[in-house]
Amino acid sequence: MLMDAWRDGEQFVVEFDLPGVRPDSVDLDVERNVLTVTAQRPPLEENTEFLAAERPRGVFSRQLVLGDNLDLDRVQAGYRDRVLQLIIPVAEKAKPRKITINRDEGTDQAITTGHNGNGKQRSDNTIDA
């Protein structure tokens, strides 16, 4: 199953070429960080004499092990012109973000990387990132 994959801004795009595969025979599963694409190409007649047989027939699959920086709960899939396209967004926790440092001449401030949910300065002069 031939595949192309690239990053496009805040998402990853993955395309699989599936010539001769009906859309209703394509199945996508996600378990933890493993995405599995399964498809079925019907066999030719039993008495067919092949001169070349390079495309798989019957059921075949491909697995992608994806990093924690992707949001697998929001995967979108489309099938057009015999190409399966997956759009996998980057997880919010993996996106770059700015940390504002307040400067107060009279007190020291600690900078931590923990979250309090809003990414803003807490009342104890600690900044969450």
N, C-alpha and C positions, 0 to 999 in steps of 0.2 A: 504494500500500500504506500504509494509515493506521497510525500508530505513536504510542505513548505511551512515555515514558522518565522514570525518576525514581531517586533514590538512596534506599536503605533501609538505613541503618546502614553496614555494611562491604561493601555490594554495590550494584550498579546493576541495575535491573529494566527490561526493554524488552519491550513487548507489541505485536504486529502483528495487526490484524484481517484474517482470511483467509476470509471467507465463500465457500462454494462450492468450496473447495480441499481435496482429499483429503490426508490426512497423508503418504502415500507420495510425493506430488509436491512436497513441501517439501524444500529442500536448504540446508544452512548450510556456509559455507566461511570460514576465517580465513587471511589471508595478511598477515604482518607485523602492522600495526595496523588492517587493514580487514576488517570482517565483512560478508559478502554473504549476503543471504537471497534465494533464488530459489524461485519457486512457479509452478504451472501451473493455470489454470482452464480446463476444457474448453470448446471453442467450442459455440455452439448450432447447430442444423441450418442448413445452407447457405441454405435458402430462407426463413429467418426475417426478417420485416420489423421492424426495431427502431423503437420510438417514442422510446426513450432508451437510450443506451449509455454509461454512466459508469464501469462496472467493467471493468478490463482482462481480456481473454481471451487464451488462449495462455500463453506463458511471459513472466513479468515478474519484476523483481528490484529490490532496494533495498540500497544500500551504506551502512554506517556507518563513519566514520573515528573510531577510538577512541584515547584518550590512552595514554601509557606507564604511567599510574597504575592500569591495569586488568590483571588476570591472565587473559589470553586462553587460557591452557592449561587453565583450570578452568571454562570456560563450561558452564552446564547449560541444556538446552532441553526444553520440554514443550509439548504441543499438546492443548488441551482446549476444547470448545465453540467450535471454529473460531477460537481465539486462540492464536497462537504466543507463548510466554513464554520469554524468555532471562534467566538470572540470571548476571551477570558480577561476580565478586568483585573488590574492590579489592586491588591487589598489596601484598604485605607491605612492600615498600620505600616505598610511598606512605602507609602508615599512620602517624599521629602517634606519637611515642615520647618518653619522658622521658629526659633526660640528667642523671645525678647528678654533682654537682661536689663533690669531696672538698676540704676546706680543711685545709691543713697549714701551720702558722705559719712553719716554717723554710725551705720550698722553694717555688719557683714551679711552676705547672702550666700546660701548654698544652692547649687544647681544640681538637680537630680534628673534621672531619665524615667522615673515612674509616672504613671498616669493618675490623675484624679478625675478624669473624665472630660475635662474641658480644656486642658492645655494652658491654663492661665496661672498667674501667680497665686499661691496660697497665702493665707494670712500670717503664716509663720516665717515669712521671707524666704520661702523655698519656691523655686520655679519648676513646674512639671513640664516634661517634654513629651 
